[in-house]
Structures are given as C-alpha cells and as structure tokens.
Amino acid sequence: MTYFHHSATTPVDKDILKTMLPYFSGNFGNASSIHQYGQKAMEGVEYGRQIAAKYFNCQPDEIVFTGGATEANNLAIRGLIAAIKRSSQHITPHVITSVIEHDSVLEPFAQLEREGTAVTHIPVDSKGVIIFEKLEAAIKDNTVLISIMYVNSEVGSIQPIRQIGKLVRKINEQRQKKWEQTIPADRTAKPYRLYFHTDATQAINFLPSDVKEFNLDMLSMSAHKIYGPKGVGLLVIKQGTPLTALQLGGHHENNRRSGTLNVPGIVGLGKALENLTNENIAKQNKKIAVLRNRLVKGVKKLVPNVTLNTDIKNATPGHAHFSFHGIEGESILISLDLAGVAVSTGSACASNSLKASHVLIAMGIPVEIAHSSIRFTLGKHNKKSDVDHLLTVLPDIISRLRNMAPKLD
C-alpha cells in the first residue's frame, strides 16, 4: 500500500515507540503521585517538557500538554477570551482569524461570535495565502487576538507568520506609547494587549517554529503529524498571557489543563521533537520535495484537464493538491484505494463531509471543481517507486471515471 496521506497522520517511528514502551507498564505511575512510581512517570513528562521548550525556544513552564492540536486550539482561543472578559468586564473583545483555518479554530471562533465576541475573517488570495493588508486594516483598538495558521493543511500554503508577528509587536508598542503619552489624569486602564496565536500543526515537520523569533504568544501542535503518537499535543503559552482553563477537575499543568497526563504520549512527543533537531532533517525534506515535484510533473504530463492548487514556491515540500476536472474526488479516492494508494479529498477531520472544501472556495475555485480535488501529502518514508506506482495507475483511473461520468448535452 502506498501512503500519500501524511497531513492526516504519520506512522510512529520505531525509535519513538521504543522510547515510549517503558511508560506503558514498567514506569506506569501517575505523574501527579509523589511515590516512586509517580516520580518515574514525572521524569518522562519532564523529558518531554524540556525537549519541547528547547525546540520552541520557550521556558518549560510555558508548555501545556494537551490531547492534541484541536484541544490546544480551543484552549488558546476560548481560554484567552474567557480570561480577558473576566479581568475586563467593560471590554467587548474583537478577534481576527482567516477563512482557511482548521475547524478546530473556526468553530471556537463561531461559538465566541454567538456569545457576543466580534470576529473578523481575513480572506486569502488565489494561492491560499492571507491578504496581509486586509489583516492589518482589520485591527481595531479592542482587537485582542489574531489567530492565523502557519501552514494550511489542504493546499500546504505557508502563511506570513513572521510578518504578522512583527505587526503585532508594532501594534502593542504603539498602544503602550499612546497610553504613556496621555495625561495621567486622563488615562484609563492600561491598553489592551494584542495576542498572536498560530496553529502550527502542519508546519512543525518542515519549518522553524521559534516562538520568540515569530513573536508568538501561543502555538498549537500535535505529535501524530511528526511521526509521534496520536492523542497528545501541546500549547505553548508565553508567560503573562491570560488563560482560563476549559477543563476543570484537577490542578494539572499549573491549573491550565486538568486531566491525568498521557505520560507515554508526552514521552513520544518529546522524542519526535528531538528527532526533528537531527542534522539529517534538511536532507530528508529535500528528498520529500524531489518526490513531490516528480509527482506533480508526472500528473500534469499524464493527466489532461487537471489543475494544481498548491503553489509549489510557497508550500511545504510534502503537499500536492490537484483538481481533476469532471470527476468527483470521492470516486478518485476510492479507485486509488482499490489500486493500493491512500490519499484524501481534503482535511481528514472533514473527510466525511459532502460539502466542498471551504479552503478551495475561499481561493476562488468553483464548487464543481473543488469537488473534484485530491490531496497528496508525502512523508519521509515515501520512495520513488511509490510515486511511479501512482503515476502508473492514476491516468487509467481518471480516464475510466471520466468515461463513466454523465455527458452534458
């Protein structure tokens, strides 16, 4: 079976599994317990925490372990706004996100909007990149949060995170300066700070993620996108960022996320991040890019009436998203699966939905063409033979499905 679905999940590396195994049985204790079993488990947690802090260039106590990026995104967005509302009753907060975010960002914002928070959705261009000028123009005096994903999961477009971080820093400096220049008798409370969050789930494998370099207040990610285990992720929370816990019932993670820690998962997450510091990562990513480019070139050469939706010059090396005109993407997916190739029609979290991808629609792609799309995402275990197998079976599949499609008069 050929696997081209790495944006959905990745296989757990053997060395990561080996590192995790002792914490399932031998070191099985609850990390919150003070006896030796608990302390052994806590050693595993602290291993993961120290590695994560080093990787993201933050302090260990700025790491909060979660059940994955979905939980981390919800905690970042809803937790921040809840804390701001609690401390500033007179403010009606305004928040900004993009139209192409993952549902674990879009849905918390939709809920906040129903609860009275003003939300602005920034559009994207035809290549799936936010229009920066629109974002800058959308910032108001009461804007307290910008949440923009680092890499789009469907087409792989890289967002201008560094540029946004610089803008956020400038806005905060301007707010502080304006407040300081106000006559003391006329001053209100200190100016509201603008916080910056990114869902970096699809970026960690390929791009630098230094929270200080990008002026990030919060960053979310999942282990299972980087050859680690499912069911564990983290949220980096810069010191001083207000946050109200969403899960209650314990005092874990400095009262920011209640729940018994997933010790084997945290160990696996730490090992996965440690592996990304390996000197061979650049070479590995170059290999993936070569295979992806071979796939793109082959599909465009062998299959007529196809559109590449991924901007190769501004995407991760693993993404290649196509629209095969005149055929439903689900039919292509099923046919490829029968031919031994695993792909997707979009985000795995929304793959059961019959709606056209909100990302493609936002890029200006017509609904009927959006429905004909397939996402190929490559990983480090893919080989030239995998690409060649796809290029062998795909043209016949497309031809057969087009011949079966009803002809319009």
QUIMO-V236300 format. One record per pair of residues at least 4 apart in sequence whose C-alpha atoms are under 6 Angstrom apart, sorted by the first residue. I is the first residue (numbers start at 1). J is the second residue. D is the distance in Angstrom with one decimal. If there is no record, write none. Layout:
((I J D) (I J D))
//
This chain:
((1 340 4.7) (1 341 5.9) (2 340 5.9) (2 341 4.6) (2 386 5.8) (3 342 4.9) (4 342 5.6) (4 343 5.2) (4 376 5.2) (4 377 4.9) (4 378 5.1) (5 343 5.1) (5 377 5.1) (6 10 5.2) (6 377 5.3) (6 378 5.8) (6 379 5.9) (7 377 5.9) (8 348 5.5) (9 224 5.6) (9 225 5.2) (10 224 5.9) (10 225 5.5) (10 227 5.0) (11 227 5.4) (12 227 4.6) (12 228 5.0) (13 227 5.6) (16 268 5.5) (16 271 5.8) (20 264 5.0) (20 267 5.9) (20 268 5.6) (22 26 5.3) (22 27 5.8) (23 27 4.5) (23 28 5.1) (23 264 5.2) (24 28 5.3) (27 40 6.0) (27 41 5.8) (29 37 4.7) (29 38 4.6) (29 41 5.5) (30 38 5.0) (31 38 4.6) (31 41 4.9) (31 42 4.5) (33 38 4.5) (34 38 5.6) (44 267 5.6) (45 263 5.9) (45 266 6.0) (46 50 5.9) (48 266 5.6) (48 267 5.2) (48 270 4.0) (49 60 5.8) (50 60 5.8) (51 270 5.6) (53 57 5.6) (53 58 4.9) (53 59 5.5) (53 60 5.0) (56 209 5.8) (56 210 4.8) (56 211 5.9) (57 210 5.5) (62 236 5.6) (62 237 5.0) (62 238 5.8) (63 236 4.8) (64 234 5.5) (64 235 5.2) (64 253 5.9) (65 233 5.9) (65 234 4.3) (66 232 5.8) (66 233 5.0) (66 234 5.0) (67 231 5.0) (67 232 4.2) (67 233 5.5) (68 222 4.9) (68 231 5.6) (68 232 4.5) (68 233 3.8) (69 73 5.9) (69 220 5.5) (69 221 4.7) (69 222 4.9) (69 233 5.6) (70 104 5.2) (72 220 5.5) (72 235 5.3) (74 78 5.7) (75 79 4.9) (76 80 5.8) (78 82 6.0) (79 243 4.8) (79 244 4.5) (79 245 5.9) (80 242 5.7) (80 243 4.6) (83 242 5.7) (83 243 5.2) (83 244 5.1) (84 88 5.8) (85 89 5.5) (93 117 5.8) (93 142 5.6) (94 118 4.7) (94 119 5.9) (94 142 5.7) (94 143 4.4) (95 119 5.0) (95 143 5.5) (95 144 6.0) (95 145 4.9) (96 119 5.8) (96 120 4.8) (96 146 4.7) (97 121 5.1) (97 146 5.9) (97 147 4.9) (97 148 5.6) (98 121 4.7) (98 122 4.4) (99 121 5.5) (99 122 5.9) (99 123 5.7) (100 359 4.9) (103 107 5.5) (112 117 5.4) (113 117 4.7) (113 118 5.8) (122 135 6.0) (123 130 5.8) (124 128 5.4) (124 129 5.0) (124 130 4.0) (124 131 5.3) (125 129 5.6) (125 363 5.8) (126 363 4.5) (128 157 5.8) (128 363 5.6) (129 159 5.7) (139 143 5.9) (144 194 4.3) (144 195 5.8) (145 194 5.5) (145 195 4.7) (145 196 5.8) (146 196 5.0) (147 197 4.6) (147 198 5.5) (148 198 5.2) (149 198 4.9) (149 199 4.5) (150 159 5.3) (150 200 5.0) (151 156 5.8) (151 157 5.6) (151 158 4.6) (151 159 6.0) (151 202 5.6) (151 203 5.5) (152 156 4.9) (152 157 5.3) (154 346 5.5) (154 347 5.9) (155 310 5.0) (155 321 5.5) (156 315 4.9) (156 316 5.7) (156 319 5.4) (157 314 5.9) (157 315 4.6) (158 314 5.8) (158 315 5.4) (162 214 5.0) (165 214 5.3) (165 215 4.9) (195 217 6.0) (196 216 5.4) (196 217 5.3) (197 217 5.9) (197 218 4.5) (197 219 5.7) (198 219 5.1) (199 219 5.9) (199 220 4.9) (200 220 5.7) (200 221 5.5) (201 221 4.3) (201 222 5.9) (203 207 5.5) (205 226 5.8) (211 215 5.8) (211 216 4.9) (217 237 5.9) (217 238 4.9) (218 236 5.1) (218 237 4.8) (219 235 5.5) (219 236 5.0) (220 234 5.9) (220 235 4.7) (221 233 5.6) (221 234 5.8) (222 233 4.1) (223 228 4.8) (223 229 5.8) (223 232 6.0) (223 233 5.4) (223 269 5.2) (224 228 4.6) (224 229 4.9) (224 230 4.8) (228 268 5.7) (228 269 5.7) (228 272 5.5) (232 265 5.7) (245 256 4.8) (245 257 5.8) (247 257 5.8) (247 258 5.4) (248 258 5.5) (249 258 5.9) (250 258 4.8) (251 255 4.4) (251 258 5.8) (252 257 5.8) (252 258 4.9) (253 257 5.6) (289 317 4.4) (295 387 5.8) (298 302 6.0) (299 303 5.5) (303 395 5.7) (305 325 5.8) (306 323 5.6) (306 324 4.7) (307 322 5.5) (307 323 5.1) (308 321 6.0) (308 322 4.6) (309 321 5.3) (309 322 5.5) (310 320 5.7) (310 321 5.4) (318 377 5.1) (318 378 4.6) (319 377 4.7) (320 376 5.2) (321 374 5.9) (321 375 4.4) (321 376 6.0) (322 373 5.4) (322 374 5.4) (323 372 5.2) (323 373 4.0) (324 372 5.4) (325 372 6.0) (327 372 5.3) (328 371 5.7) (328 372 4.6) (329 345 5.9) (329 371 5.8) (329 372 4.3) (329 373 5.1) (329 374 6.0) (336 341 5.1) (337 341 4.9) (337 342 5.4) (343 376 5.7) (344 374 5.8) (344 375 5.3) (345 373 5.8) (345 374 4.5) (345 375 5.6) (346 375 5.9) (356 370 5.9) (356 371 5.6) (360 365 5.5) (361 365 5.2) (385 389 6.0) (390 394 5.7) (396 400 6.0))
//
